[in-house]
Amino acid sequence: MKIQLSLLLTVFFIFLVSFILTTDGDGGTKTGLPGGWQAIPTKDVKKDPHVKEIAEFAVEEHNRDAKTELKYKRVVRGETQVVAGTNYRLLIAADDGGVSKKYLAVVYERPWEGFKNLTSFKQI
């Protein structure tokens, strides 16, 4: 009987911890693990001025570093990752000599310090 009660309490505890870790406190559910990548909702990718600012920064930095002349068009999709700041992983459409191409850019930002850094930028 004690073993069954212990097993039942253990299962209940695991369920409770799982529930707490997967809810946001307002009755909704979280969409990932802490430190994991979270999709930026499509409406925000297309309209959020800060996402656009990050994407334009990525293209400008790449142009400066690689001595290219890409022209920013839009953000196709994106994800964020909260670390000691925020990583933005963005799929960016840009023109390269009149040809539309897509690039995957990662930008690290600490807005309270006014800091942004282009971590990677590659054509896909």
Biopython code that builds the backbone (N, CA, C, O; Angstrom):
import numpy as np
from Bio.PDB.StructureBuilder import StructureBuilder

atoms = [
    (1, "MET", "N", (0.822, -1.193, 0.000)),
    (1, "MET", "CA", (0.000, 0.000, 0.000)),
    (1, "MET", "C", (0.872, 1.266, 0.000)),
    (1, "MET", "O", (0.558, 2.228, -0.700)),
    (2, "LYS", "N", (1.976, 1.270, 0.790)),
    (2, "LYS", "CA", (2.861, 2.430, 0.834)),
    (2, "LYS", "C", (3.537, 2.655, -0.522)),
    (2, "LYS", "O", (3.748, 3.794, -0.937)),
    (3, "ILE", "N", (3.868, 1.570, -1.196)),
    (3, "ILE", "CA", (4.523, 1.679, -2.495)),
    (3, "ILE", "C", (3.569, 2.308, -3.502)),
    (3, "ILE", "O", (3.978, 3.162, -4.289)),
    (4, "GLN", "N", (2.306, 1.899, -3.487)),
    (4, "GLN", "CA", (1.319, 2.448, -4.416)),
    (4, "GLN", "C", (1.084, 3.934, -4.147)),
    (4, "GLN", "O", (0.957, 4.728, -5.078)),
    (5, "LEU", "N", (1.027, 4.300, -2.872)),
    (5, "LEU", "CA", (0.841, 5.701, -2.520)),
    (5, "LEU", "C", (2.061, 6.520, -2.959)),
    (5, "LEU", "O", (1.906, 7.618, -3.494)),
    (6, "SER", "N", (3.252, 6.002, -2.741)),
    (6, "SER", "CA", (4.476, 6.697, -3.166)),
    (6, "SER", "C", (4.511, 6.855, -4.679)),
    (6, "SER", "O", (4.874, 7.915, -5.188)),
    (7, "LEU", "N", (4.139, 5.810, -5.390)),
    (7, "LEU", "CA", (4.117, 5.869, -6.845)),
    (7, "LEU", "C", (3.087, 6.891, -7.329)),
    (7, "LEU", "O", (3.356, 7.660, -8.251)),
    (8, "LEU", "N", (1.925, 6.894, -6.712)),
    (8, "LEU", "CA", (0.875, 7.846, -7.072)),
    (8, "LEU", "C", (1.326, 9.277, -6.810)),
    (8, "LEU", "O", (1.093, 10.155, -7.641)),
    (9, "LEU", "N", (1.962, 9.526, -5.680)),
    (9, "LEU", "CA", (2.454, 10.870, -5.362)),
    (9, "LEU", "C", (3.563, 11.290, -6.338)),
    (9, "LEU", "O", (3.626, 12.451, -6.743)),
    (10, "THR", "N", (4.414, 10.367, -6.705)),
    (10, "THR", "CA", (5.492, 10.667, -7.655)),
    (10, "THR", "C", (4.919, 11.047, -9.018)),
    (10, "THR", "O", (5.349, 12.027, -9.626)),
    (11, "VAL", "N", (3.959, 10.275, -9.489)),
    (11, "VAL", "CA", (3.320, 10.574, -10.773)),
    (11, "VAL", "C", (2.616, 11.930, -10.711)),
    (11, "VAL", "O", (2.716, 12.719, -11.651)),
    (12, "PHE", "N", (1.910, 12.209, -9.623)),
    (12, "PHE", "CA", (1.234, 13.492, -9.454)),
    (12, "PHE", "C", (2.243, 14.636, -9.467)),
    (12, "PHE", "O", (1.999, 15.662, -10.102)),
    (13, "PHE", "N", (3.365, 14.477, -8.780)),
    (13, "PHE", "CA", (4.399, 15.507, -8.717)),
    (13, "PHE", "C", (4.972, 15.775, -10.109)),
    (13, "PHE", "O", (5.159, 16.930, -10.489)),
    (14, "ILE", "N", (5.249, 14.714, -10.868)),
    (14, "ILE", "CA", (5.779, 14.873, -12.221)),
    (14, "ILE", "C", (4.768, 15.607, -13.095)),
    (14, "ILE", "O", (5.140, 16.497, -13.861)),
    (15, "PHE", "N", (3.498, 15.241, -12.987)),
    (15, "PHE", "CA", (2.452, 15.916, -13.747)),
    (15, "PHE", "C", (2.382, 17.394, -13.372)),
    (15, "PHE", "O", (2.288, 18.251, -14.250)),
    (16, "LEU", "N", (2.427, 17.694, -12.085)),
    (16, "LEU", "CA", (2.338, 19.074, -11.620)),
    (16, "LEU", "C", (3.508, 19.905, -12.133)),
    (16, "LEU", "O", (3.313, 21.023, -12.610)),
    (17, "VAL", "N", (4.709, 19.374, -12.039)),
    (17, "VAL", "CA", (5.889, 20.101, -12.518)),
    (17, "VAL", "C", (5.795, 20.314, -14.027)),
    (17, "VAL", "O", (6.099, 21.403, -14.513)),
    (18, "SER", "N", (5.380, 19.297, -14.771)),
    (18, "SER", "CA", (5.223, 19.427, -16.220)),
    (18, "SER", "C", (4.205, 20.509, -16.560)),
    (18, "SER", "O", (4.426, 21.305, -17.473)),
    (19, "PHE", "N", (3.102, 20.541, -15.836)),
    (19, "PHE", "CA", (2.067, 21.540, -16.069)),
    (19, "PHE", "C", (2.600, 22.948, -15.809)),
    (19, "PHE", "O", (2.364, 23.862, -16.599)),
    (20, "ILE", "N", (3.305, 23.115, -14.721)),
    (20, "ILE", "CA", (3.850, 24.431, -14.373)),
    (20, "ILE", "C", (4.852, 24.890, -15.419)),
    (20, "ILE", "O", (4.853, 26.064, -15.791)),
    (21, "LEU", "N", (5.703, 23.996, -15.901)),
    (21, "LEU", "CA", (6.715, 24.369, -16.883)),
    (21, "LEU", "C", (6.153, 24.643, -18.270)),
    (21, "LEU", "O", (6.815, 25.291, -19.081)),
    (22, "THR", "N", (4.952, 24.167, -18.560)),
    (22, "THR", "CA", (4.399, 24.347, -19.903)),
    (22, "THR", "C", (3.241, 25.329, -19.968)),
    (22, "THR", "O", (2.622, 25.459, -21.024)),
    (23, "THR", "N", (2.923, 26.026, -18.881)),
    (23, "THR", "CA", (1.879, 27.049, -18.935)),
    (23, "THR", "C", (2.492, 28.411, -18.665)),
    (23, "THR", "O", (3.541, 28.521, -18.032)),
    (24, "ASP", "N", (1.824, 29.443, -19.153)),
    (24, "ASP", "CA", (2.372, 30.792, -19.023)),
    (24, "ASP", "C", (1.792, 31.585, -17.861)),
    (24, "ASP", "O", (2.091, 32.771, -17.718)),
    (25, "GLY", "N", (0.985, 30.967, -17.046)),
    (25, "GLY", "CA", (0.420, 31.662, -15.895)),
    (25, "GLY", "C", (-0.911, 32.321, -16.177)),
    (25, "GLY", "O", (-1.615, 32.711, -15.246)),
    (26, "ASP", "N", (-1.274, 32.455, -17.453)),
    (26, "ASP", "CA", (-2.551, 33.053, -17.833)),
    (26, "ASP", "C", (-3.496, 32.031, -18.444)),
    (26, "ASP", "O", (-4.485, 32.390, -19.083)),
    (27, "GLY", "N", (-3.190, 30.778, -18.249)),
    (27, "GLY", "CA", (-4.028, 29.722, -18.803)),
    (27, "GLY", "C", (-3.598, 29.268, -20.185)),
    (27, "GLY", "O", (-4.106, 28.269, -20.695)),
    (28, "GLY", "N", (-2.661, 29.994, -20.802)),
    (28, "GLY", "CA", (-2.144, 29.595, -22.118)),
    (28, "GLY", "C", (-0.963, 28.665, -21.950)),
    (28, "GLY", "O", (-0.492, 28.424, -20.838)),
    (29, "THR", "N", (-0.500, 28.152, -23.057)),
    (29, "THR", "CA", (0.653, 27.269, -22.990)),
    (29, "THR", "C", (1.857, 27.944, -23.609)),
    (29, "THR", "O", (1.735, 28.762, -24.521)),
    (30, "LYS", "N", (3.022, 27.585, -23.097)),
    (30, "LYS", "CA", (4.266, 28.079, -23.653)),
    (30, "LYS", "C", (4.544, 27.312, -24.931)),
    (30, "LYS", "O", (4.073, 26.188, -25.105)),
    (31, "THR", "N", (5.307, 27.919, -25.823)),
    (31, "THR", "CA", (5.576, 27.280, -27.106)),
    (31, "THR", "C", (6.998, 26.772, -27.209)),
    (31, "THR", "O", (7.494, 26.585, -28.320)),
    (32, "GLY", "N", (7.662, 26.545, -26.112)),
    (32, "GLY", "CA", (9.009, 26.025, -26.190)),
    (32, "GLY", "C", (9.664, 25.987, -24.839)),
    (32, "GLY", "O", (9.054, 26.322, -23.823)),
    (33, "LEU", "N", (10.897, 25.582, -24.836)),
    (33, "LEU", "CA", (11.664, 25.505, -23.608)),
    (33, "LEU", "C", (12.407, 26.812, -23.376)),
    (33, "LEU", "O", (12.717, 27.525, -24.331)),
    (34, "PRO", "N", (12.694, 27.133, -22.123)),
    (34, "PRO", "CA", (13.486, 28.329, -21.862)),
    (34, "PRO", "C", (14.816, 28.232, -22.597)),
    (34, "PRO", "O", (15.479, 27.195, -22.550)),
    (35, "GLY", "N", (15.210, 29.309, -23.278)),
    (35, "GLY", "CA", (16.449, 29.313, -24.041)),
    (35, "GLY", "C", (16.287, 28.733, -25.432)),
    (35, "GLY", "O", (17.221, 28.784, -26.232)),
    (36, "GLY", "N", (15.112, 28.178, -25.740)),
    (36, "GLY", "CA", (14.873, 27.611, -27.071)),
    (36, "GLY", "C", (14.421, 28.679, -28.041)),
    (36, "GLY", "O", (14.093, 29.795, -27.639)),
    (37, "TRP", "N", (14.403, 28.343, -29.308)),
    (37, "TRP", "CA", (13.951, 29.263, -30.340)),
    (37, "TRP", "C", (12.432, 29.311, -30.364)),
    (37, "TRP", "O", (11.773, 28.273, -30.305)),
    (38, "GLN", "N", (11.878, 30.509, -30.451)),
    (38, "GLN", "CA", (10.432, 30.738, -30.504)),
    (38, "GLN", "C", (10.109, 31.420, -31.826)),
    (38, "GLN", "O", (10.735, 32.421, -32.173)),
    (39, "ALA", "N", (9.147, 30.896, -32.562)),
    (39, "ALA", "CA", (8.749, 31.509, -33.834)),
    (39, "ALA", "C", (8.148, 32.891, -33.580)),
    (39, "ALA", "O", (7.391, 33.087, -32.629)),
    (40, "ILE", "N", (8.491, 33.826, -34.429)),
    (40, "ILE", "CA", (7.860, 35.141, -34.391)),
    (40, "ILE", "C", (6.577, 35.004, -35.207)),
    (40, "ILE", "O", (6.636, 34.582, -36.362)),
    (41, "PRO", "N", (5.426, 35.347, -34.644)),
    (41, "PRO", "CA", (4.173, 35.218, -35.394)),
    (41, "PRO", "C", (4.255, 35.940, -36.742)),
    (41, "PRO", "O", (4.852, 37.012, -36.846)),
    (42, "THR", "N", (3.653, 35.348, -37.763)),
    (42, "THR", "CA", (3.708, 35.882, -39.127)),
    (42, "THR", "C", (3.294, 37.345, -39.184)),
    (42, "THR", "O", (3.922, 38.138, -39.885)),
    (43, "LYS", "N", (2.239, 37.712, -38.451)),
    (43, "LYS", "CA", (1.790, 39.111, -38.491)),
    (43, "LYS", "C", (2.865, 40.046, -37.946)),
    (43, "LYS", "O", (3.001, 41.172, -38.424)),
    (44, "ASP", "N", (3.631, 39.595, -36.949)),
    (44, "ASP", "CA", (4.687, 40.427, -36.379)),
    (44, "ASP", "C", (5.902, 40.502, -37.296)),
    (44, "ASP", "O", (6.553, 41.544, -37.381)),
    (45, "VAL", "N", (6.212, 39.403, -37.982)),
    (45, "VAL", "CA", (7.345, 39.405, -38.915)),
    (45, "VAL", "C", (7.112, 40.436, -40.001)),
    (45, "VAL", "O", (8.044, 41.113, -40.436)),
    (46, "LYS", "N", (5.879, 40.554, -40.436)),
    (46, "LYS", "CA", (5.567, 41.464, -41.538)),
    (46, "LYS", "C", (5.352, 42.906, -41.098)),
    (46, "LYS", "O", (5.556, 43.823, -41.893)),
    (47, "LYS", "N", (4.943, 43.129, -39.843)),
    (47, "LYS", "CA", (4.560, 44.487, -39.433)),
    (47, "LYS", "C", (5.400, 45.084, -38.306)),
    (47, "LYS", "O", (5.428, 46.306, -38.156)),
    (48, "ASP", "N", (6.072, 44.278, -37.526)),
    (48, "ASP", "CA", (6.804, 44.789, -36.366)),
    (48, "ASP", "C", (8.006, 45.616, -36.826)),
    (48, "ASP", "O", (8.904, 45.086, -37.480)),
    (49, "PRO", "N", (8.031, 46.908, -36.491)),
    (49, "PRO", "CA", (9.142, 47.757, -36.931)),
    (49, "PRO", "C", (10.494, 47.324, -36.346)),
    (49, "PRO", "O", (11.538, 47.542, -36.961)),
    (50, "HIS", "N", (10.467, 46.713, -35.160)),
    (50, "HIS", "CA", (11.739, 46.287, -34.568)),
    (50, "HIS", "C", (12.326, 45.098, -35.322)),
    (50, "HIS", "O", (13.540, 45.030, -35.517)),
    (51, "VAL", "N", (11.482, 44.163, -35.746)),
    (51, "VAL", "CA", (11.964, 43.027, -36.541)),
    (51, "VAL", "C", (12.557, 43.542, -37.848)),
    (51, "VAL", "O", (13.615, 43.079, -38.274)),
    (52, "LYS", "N", (11.880, 44.499, -38.488)),
    (52, "LYS", "CA", (12.389, 45.099, -39.724)),
    (52, "LYS", "C", (13.728, 45.792, -39.467)),
    (52, "LYS", "O", (14.655, 45.676, -40.269)),
    (53, "GLU", "N", (13.824, 46.500, -38.369)),
    (53, "GLU", "CA", (15.065, 47.189, -38.011)),
    (53, "GLU", "C", (16.223, 46.195, -37.868)),
    (53, "GLU", "O", (17.330, 46.442, -38.346)),
    (54, "ILE", "N", (15.951, 45.073, -37.206)),
    (54, "ILE", "CA", (16.988, 44.043, -37.013)),
    (54, "ILE", "C", (17.414, 43.482, -38.375)),
    (54, "ILE", "O", (18.606, 43.300, -38.623)),
    (55, "ALA", "N", (16.446, 43.208, -39.257)),
    (55, "ALA", "CA", (16.750, 42.663, -40.583)),
    (55, "ALA", "C", (17.557, 43.656, -41.420)),
    (55, "ALA", "O", (18.533, 43.276, -42.067)),
    (56, "GLU", "N", (17.155, 44.913, -41.407)),
    (56, "GLU", "CA", (17.891, 45.931, -42.153)),
    (56, "GLU", "C", (19.317, 46.069, -41.615)),
    (56, "GLU", "O", (20.262, 46.230, -42.386)),
    (57, "PHE", "N", (19.466, 46.007, -40.293)),
    (57, "PHE", "CA", (20.790, 46.037, -39.681)),
    (57, "PHE", "C", (21.638, 44.880, -40.209)),
    (57, "PHE", "O", (22.805, 45.069, -40.551)),
    (58, "ALA", "N", (21.045, 43.672, -40.274)),
    (58, "ALA", "CA", (21.779, 42.494, -40.739)),
    (58, "ALA", "C", (22.285, 42.692, -42.170)),
    (58, "ALA", "O", (23.438, 42.387, -42.471)),
    (59, "VAL", "N", (21.418, 43.203, -43.049)),
    (59, "VAL", "CA", (21.813, 43.423, -44.442)),
    (59, "VAL", "C", (22.903, 44.495, -44.528)),
    (59, "VAL", "O", (23.877, 44.328, -45.262)),
    (60, "GLU", "N", (22.745, 45.584, -43.789)),
    (60, "GLU", "CA", (23.736, 46.667, -43.801)),
    (60, "GLU", "C", (25.096, 46.178, -43.301)),
    (60, "GLU", "O", (26.130, 46.485, -43.895)),
    (61, "GLU", "N", (25.088, 45.422, -42.212)),
    (61, "GLU", "CA", (26.346, 44.899, -41.665)),
    (61, "GLU", "C", (27.002, 43.923, -42.646)),
    (61, "GLU", "O", (28.217, 43.954, -42.842)),
    (62, "HIS", "N", (26.191, 43.061, -43.257)),
    (62, "HIS", "CA", (26.744, 42.126, -44.238)),
    (62, "HIS", "C", (27.345, 42.892, -45.413)),
    (62, "HIS", "O", (28.445, 42.574, -45.863)),
    (63, "ASN", "N", (26.632, 43.896, -45.909)),
    (63, "ASN", "CA", (27.152, 44.707, -47.013)),
    (63, "ASN", "C", (28.483, 45.346, -46.638)),
    (63, "ASN", "O", (29.417, 45.366, -47.439)),
    (64, "ARG", "N", (28.564, 45.862, -45.426)),
    (64, "ARG", "CA", (29.803, 46.517, -44.974)),
    (64, "ARG", "C", (30.938, 45.502, -44.869)),
    (64, "ARG", "O", (32.048, 45.760, -45.336)),
    (65, "ASP", "N", (30.665, 44.346, -44.255)),
    (65, "ASP", "CA", (31.707, 43.340, -44.026)),
    (65, "ASP", "C", (32.131, 42.625, -45.309)),
    (65, "ASP", "O", (33.318, 42.378, -45.524)),
    (66, "ALA", "N", (31.153, 42.294, -46.163)),
    (66, "ALA", "CA", (31.447, 41.501, -47.363)),
    (66, "ALA", "C", (31.625, 42.368, -48.609)),
    (66, "ALA", "O", (31.875, 41.852, -49.698)),
    (67, "LYS", "N", (31.497, 43.681, -48.448)),
    (67, "LYS", "CA", (31.612, 44.621, -49.559)),
    (67, "LYS", "C", (30.649, 44.252, -50.698)),
    (67, "LYS", "O", (31.029, 44.185, -51.867)),
    (68, "THR", "N", (29.385, 44.017, -50.305)),
    (68, "THR", "CA", (28.328, 43.717, -51.261)),
    (68, "THR", "C", (27.337, 44.873, -51.277)),
    (68, "THR", "O", (27.470, 45.826, -50.508)),
    (69, "GLU", "N", (26.346, 44.785, -52.155)),
    (69, "GLU", "CA", (25.330, 45.827, -52.250)),
    (69, "GLU", "C", (23.936, 45.211, -52.281)),
    (69, "GLU", "O", (23.135, 45.519, -53.163)),
    (70, "LEU", "N", (23.652, 44.343, -51.319)),
    (70, "LEU", "CA", (22.321, 43.749, -51.228)),
    (70, "LEU", "C", (21.318, 44.843, -50.876)),
    (70, "LEU", "O", (21.635, 45.785, -50.149)),
    (71, "LYS", "N", (20.108, 44.704, -51.401)),
    (71, "LYS", "CA", (19.020, 45.633, -51.099)),
    (71, "LYS", "C", (17.950, 44.872, -50.329)),
    (71, "LYS", "O", (17.358, 43.925, -50.846)),
    (72, "TYR", "N", (17.709, 45.285, -49.106)),
    (72, "TYR", "CA", (16.702, 44.657, -48.250)),
    (72, "TYR", "C", (15.322, 44.761, -48.886)),
    (72, "TYR", "O", (14.937, 45.819, -49.383)),
    (73, "LYS", "N", (14.560, 43.627, -48.865)),
    (73, "LYS", "CA", (13.176, 43.638, -49.358)),
    (73, "LYS", "C", (12.192, 43.409, -48.221)),
    (73, "LYS", "O", (11.309, 44.231, -47.978)),
    (74, "ARG", "N", (12.351, 42.264, -47.512)),
    (74, "ARG", "CA", (11.401, 41.942, -46.442)),
    (74, "ARG", "C", (11.922, 40.777, -45.616)),
    (74, "ARG", "O", (12.868, 40.084, -45.990)),
    (75, "VAL", "N", (11.264, 40.590, -44.474)),
    (75, "VAL", "CA", (11.521, 39.415, -43.638)),
    (75, "VAL", "C", (10.478, 38.370, -44.006)),
    (75, "VAL", "O", (9.280, 38.652, -43.998)),
    (76, "VAL", "N", (10.931, 37.170, -44.327)),
    (76, "VAL", "CA", (10.030, 36.087, -44.712)),
    (76, "VAL", "C", (9.494, 35.385, -43.471)),
    (76, "VAL", "O", (8.292, 35.153, -43.348)),
    (77, "ARG", "N", (10.390, 35.052, -42.559)),
    (77, "ARG", "CA", (10.001, 34.447, -41.287)),
    (77, "ARG", "C", (11.129, 34.677, -40.294)),
    (77, "ARG", "O", (12.241, 35.057, -40.659)),
    (78, "GLY", "N", (10.803, 34.433, -39.009)),
    (78, "GLY", "CA", (11.821, 34.665, -38.003)),
    (78, "GLY", "C", (11.553, 33.938, -36.713)),
    (78, "GLY", "O", (10.446, 33.467, -36.451)),
    (79, "GLU", "N", (12.605, 33.859, -35.908)),
    (79, "GLU", "CA", (12.550, 33.255, -34.585)),
    (79, "GLU", "C", (13.390, 34.088, -33.638)),
    (79, "GLU", "O", (14.320, 34.783, -34.048)),
    (80, "THR", "N", (13.045, 34.004, -32.370)),
    (80, "THR", "CA", (13.855, 34.652, -31.351)),
    (80, "THR", "C", (14.281, 33.627, -30.313)),
    (80, "THR", "O", (13.636, 32.596, -30.122)),
    (81, "GLN", "N", (15.382, 33.941, -29.651)),
    (81, "GLN", "CA", (15.892, 33.109, -28.569)),
    (81, "GLN", "C", (16.361, 34.056, -27.472)),
    (81, "GLN", "O", (17.243, 34.888, -27.686)),
    (82, "VAL", "N", (15.759, 33.917, -26.293)),
    (82, "VAL", "CA", (16.148, 34.769, -25.177)),
    (82, "VAL", "C", (17.334, 34.122, -24.484)),
    (82, "VAL", "O", (17.266, 32.985, -24.017)),
    (83, "VAL", "N", (18.418, 34.873, -24.431)),
    (83, "VAL", "CA", (19.636, 34.459, -23.727)),
    (83, "VAL", "C", (19.969, 35.632, -22.818)),
    (83, "VAL", "O", (19.061, 36.174, -22.187)),
    (84, "ALA", "N", (21.210, 36.046, -22.721)),
    (84, "ALA", "CA", (21.538, 37.271, -21.983)),
    (84, "ALA", "C", (21.368, 38.426, -22.962)),
    (84, "ALA", "O", (22.306, 39.177, -23.231)),
    (85, "GLY", "N", (20.168, 38.551, -23.481)),
    (85, "GLY", "CA", (19.809, 39.439, -24.569)),
    (85, "GLY", "C", (18.874, 38.629, -25.452)),
    (85, "GLY", "O", (18.216, 37.704, -24.976)),
    (86, "THR", "N", (18.812, 38.969, -26.731)),
    (86, "THR", "CA", (17.952, 38.229, -27.651)),
    (86, "THR", "C", (18.687, 37.935, -28.938)),
    (86, "THR", "O", (19.307, 38.820, -29.527)),
    (87, "ASN", "N", (18.616, 36.675, -29.380)),
    (87, "ASN", "CA", (19.079, 36.298, -30.706)),
    (87, "ASN", "C", (17.877, 36.331, -31.639)),
    (87, "ASN", "O", (16.802, 35.843, -31.291)),
    (88, "TYR", "N", (18.058, 36.901, -32.812)),
    (88, "TYR", "CA", (17.046, 36.905, -33.860)),
    (88, "TYR", "C", (17.592, 36.073, -35.012)),
    (88, "TYR", "O", (18.671, 36.357, -35.531)),
    (89, "ARG", "N", (16.849, 35.050, -35.411)),
    (89, "ARG", "CA", (17.206, 34.256, -36.591)),
    (89, "ARG", "C", (16.134, 34.558, -37.635)),
    (89, "ARG", "O", (14.978, 34.161, -37.495)),
    (90, "LEU", "N", (16.548, 35.273, -38.687)),
    (90, "LEU", "CA", (15.589, 35.787, -39.664)),
    (90, "LEU", "C", (15.905, 35.285, -41.067)),
    (90, "LEU", "O", (17.062, 35.263, -41.488)),
    (91, "LEU", "N", (14.873, 34.887, -41.773)),
    (91, "LEU", "CA", (14.989, 34.583, -43.199)),
    (91, "LEU", "C", (14.613, 35.870, -43.921)),
    (91, "LEU", "O", (13.479, 36.340, -43.836)),
    (92, "ILE", "N", (15.582, 36.427, -44.630)),
    (92, "ILE", "CA", (15.444, 37.744, -45.239)),
    (92, "ILE", "C", (15.486, 37.622, -46.758)),
    (92, "ILE", "O", (16.343, 36.934, -47.312)),
    (93, "ALA", "N", (14.559, 38.293, -47.419)),
    (93, "ALA", "CA", (14.596, 38.410, -48.880)),
    (93, "ALA", "C", (15.327, 39.708, -49.209)),
    (93, "ALA", "O", (15.016, 40.765, -48.661)),
    (94, "ALA", "N", (16.303, 39.613, -50.112)),
    (94, "ALA", "CA", (17.071, 40.782, -50.531)),
    (94, "ALA", "C", (17.422, 40.637, -52.004)),
    (94, "ALA", "O", (17.548, 39.529, -52.526)),
    (95, "ASP", "N", (17.578, 41.784, -52.663)),
    (95, "ASP", "CA", (17.978, 41.782, -54.064)),
    (95, "ASP", "C", (19.497, 41.863, -54.147)),
    (95, "ASP", "O", (20.139, 42.650, -53.451)),
    (96, "ASP", "N", (20.049, 41.029, -55.016)),
    (96, "ASP", "CA", (21.483, 41.026, -55.285)),
    (96, "ASP", "C", (21.644, 41.284, -56.775)),
    (96, "ASP", "O", (21.552, 40.365, -57.589)),
    (97, "GLY", "N", (21.885, 42.541, -57.126)),
    (97, "GLY", "CA", (22.016, 42.904, -58.534)),
    (97, "GLY", "C", (20.738, 42.689, -59.317)),
    (97, "GLY", "O", (20.781, 42.315, -60.489)),
    (98, "GLY", "N", (19.594, 42.922, -58.677)),
    (98, "GLY", "CA", (18.311, 42.774, -59.334)),
    (98, "GLY", "C", (17.724, 41.371, -59.233)),
    (98, "GLY", "O", (16.599, 41.137, -59.675)),
    (99, "VAL", "N", (18.474, 40.437, -58.655)),
    (99, "VAL", "CA", (17.990, 39.062, -58.482)),
    (99, "VAL", "C", (17.595, 38.866, -57.021)),
    (99, "VAL", "O", (18.387, 39.120, -56.114)),
    (100, "SER", "N", (16.367, 38.413, -56.805)),
    (100, "SER", "CA", (15.891, 38.198, -55.441)),
    (100, "SER", "C", (16.471, 36.900, -54.892)),
    (100, "SER", "O", (16.372, 35.845, -55.519)),
    (101, "LYS", "N", (17.077, 36.998, -53.712)),
    (101, "LYS", "CA", (17.666, 35.833, -53.050)),
    (101, "LYS", "C", (17.239, 35.854, -51.584)),
    (101, "LYS", "O", (16.798, 36.880, -51.064)),
    (102, "LYS", "N", (17.381, 34.693, -50.925)),
    (102, "LYS", "CA", (17.043, 34.599, -49.509)),
    (102, "LYS", "C", (18.300, 34.321, -48.696)),
    (102, "LYS", "O", (19.195, 33.581, -49.105)),
    (103, "TYR", "N", (18.324, 34.951, -47.524)),
    (103, "TYR", "CA", (19.473, 34.853, -46.639)),
    (103, "TYR", "C", (19.000, 34.535, -45.230)),
    (103, "TYR", "O", (17.958, 35.015, -44.785)),
    (104, "LEU", "N", (19.780, 33.723, -44.541)),
    (104, "LEU", "CA", (19.501, 33.429, -43.138)),
    (104, "LEU", "C", (20.485, 34.235, -42.307)),
    (104, "LEU", "O", (21.700, 34.063, -42.415)),
    (105, "ALA", "N", (19.944, 35.115, -41.479)),
    (105, "ALA", "CA", (20.778, 35.988, -40.653)),
    (105, "ALA", "C", (20.481, 35.741, -39.180)),
    (105, "ALA", "O", (19.340, 35.487, -38.792)),
    (106, "VAL", "N", (21.535, 35.821, -38.366)),
    (106, "VAL", "CA", (21.373, 35.760, -36.920)),
    (106, "VAL", "C", (21.982, 37.035, -36.344)),
    (106, "VAL", "O", (23.146, 37.355, -36.587)),
    (107, "VAL", "N", (21.169, 37.750, -35.578)),
    (107, "VAL", "CA", (21.601, 38.988, -34.936)),
    (107, "VAL", "C", (21.393, 38.846, -33.441)),
    (107, "VAL", "O", (20.330, 38.425, -32.986)),
    (108, "TYR", "N", (22.428, 39.204, -32.675)),
    (108, "TYR", "CA", (22.347, 39.195, -31.211)),
    (108, "TYR", "C", (22.161, 40.640, -30.757)),
    (108, "TYR", "O", (22.879, 41.539, -31.195)),
    (109, "GLU", "N", (21.187, 40.846, -29.874)),
    (109, "GLU", "CA", (20.884, 42.206, -29.419)),
    (109, "GLU", "C", (20.751, 42.262, -27.906)),
    (109, "GLU", "O", (20.149, 41.387, -27.284)),
    (110, "ARG", "N", (21.330, 43.320, -27.323)),
    (110, "ARG", "CA", (21.095, 43.684, -25.921)),
    (110, "ARG", "C", (20.600, 45.135, -25.963)),
    (110, "ARG", "O", (21.397, 46.069, -25.883)),
    (111, "PRO", "N", (19.273, 45.316, -26.090)),
    (111, "PRO", "CA", (18.742, 46.665, -26.320)),
    (111, "PRO", "C", (19.005, 47.637, -25.180)),
    (111, "PRO", "O", (19.125, 48.838, -25.420)),
    (112, "TRP", "N", (19.098, 47.156, -23.957)),
    (112, "TRP", "CA", (19.341, 48.063, -22.824)),
    (112, "TRP", "C", (20.737, 48.663, -22.880)),
    (112, "TRP", "O", (21.019, 49.642, -22.188)),
    (113, "GLU", "N", (21.626, 48.079, -23.710)),
    (113, "GLU", "CA", (22.973, 48.618, -23.895)),
    (113, "GLU", "C", (23.143, 49.268, -25.268)),
    (113, "GLU", "O", (24.202, 49.817, -25.573)),
    (114, "GLY", "N", (22.093, 49.205, -26.096)),
    (114, "GLY", "CA", (22.205, 49.712, -27.455)),
    (114, "GLY", "C", (23.151, 48.872, -28.303)),
    (114, "GLY", "O", (23.782, 49.388, -29.226)),
    (115, "PHE", "N", (23.254, 47.585, -27.996)),
    (115, "PHE", "CA", (24.207, 46.688, -28.649)),
    (115, "PHE", "C", (23.506, 45.746, -29.624)),
    (115, "PHE", "O", (22.505, 45.117, -29.281)),
    (116, "LYS", "N", (24.042, 45.654, -30.846)),
    (116, "LYS", "CA", (23.595, 44.686, -31.848)),
    (116, "LYS", "C", (24.831, 44.131, -32.530)),
    (116, "LYS", "O", (25.791, 44.859, -32.782)),
    (117, "ASN", "N", (24.803, 42.820, -32.830)),
    (117, "ASN", "CA", (25.915, 42.192, -33.514)),
    (117, "ASN", "C", (25.396, 41.167, -34.516)),
    (117, "ASN", "O", (24.571, 40.318, -34.178)),
    (118, "LEU", "N", (25.884, 41.253, -35.748)),
    (118, "LEU", "CA", (25.550, 40.262, -36.756)),
    (118, "LEU", "C", (26.411, 39.033, -36.498)),
    (118, "LEU", "O", (27.632, 39.081, -36.654)),
    (119, "THR", "N", (25.780, 37.941, -36.106)),
    (119, "THR", "CA", (26.483, 36.704, -35.771)),
    (119, "THR", "C", (26.746, 35.867, -37.011)),
    (119, "THR", "O", (27.835, 35.316, -37.169)),
    (120, "SER", "N", (25.752, 35.765, -37.897)),
    (120, "SER", "CA", (25.956, 35.035, -39.155)),
    (120, "SER", "C", (25.002, 35.560, -40.214)),
    (120, "SER", "O", (23.947, 36.123, -39.920)),
    (121, "PHE", "N", (25.415, 35.352, -41.455)),
    (121, "PHE", "CA", (24.615, 35.796, -42.599)),
    (121, "PHE", "C", (25.022, 34.924, -43.773)),
    (121, "PHE", "O", (26.161, 34.987, -44.236)),
    (122, "LYS", "N", (24.086, 34.104, -44.258)),
    (122, "LYS", "CA", (24.436, 33.224, -45.372)),
    (122, "LYS", "C", (23.252, 33.070, -46.311)),
    (122, "LYS", "O", (22.092, 33.105, -45.899)),
    (123, "GLN", "N", (23.577, 32.899, -47.580)),
    (123, "GLN", "CA", (22.542, 32.684, -48.585)),
    (123, "GLN", "C", (22.044, 31.246, -48.458)),
    (123, "GLN", "O", (22.819, 30.316, -48.237)),
    (124, "ILE", "N", (20.718, 31.090, -48.606)),
    (124, "ILE", "CA", (20.171, 29.724, -48.579)),
    (124, "ILE", "C", (19.405, 29.456, -49.867)),
    (124, "ILE", "O", (18.865, 28.365, -50.049)),
]
sb = StructureBuilder()
sb.init_structure("model")
sb.init_model(0)
sb.init_chain("A")
sb.init_seg("    ")
for serial, (resi, resn, name, xyz) in enumerate(atoms, 1):
    if name == "N":
        sb.init_residue(resn, " ", resi, " ")
    sb.init_atom(name, np.array(xyz, "f"), 0.0, 1.0, " ", f" {name:<3s}", serial, name[0])
structure = sb.get_structure()
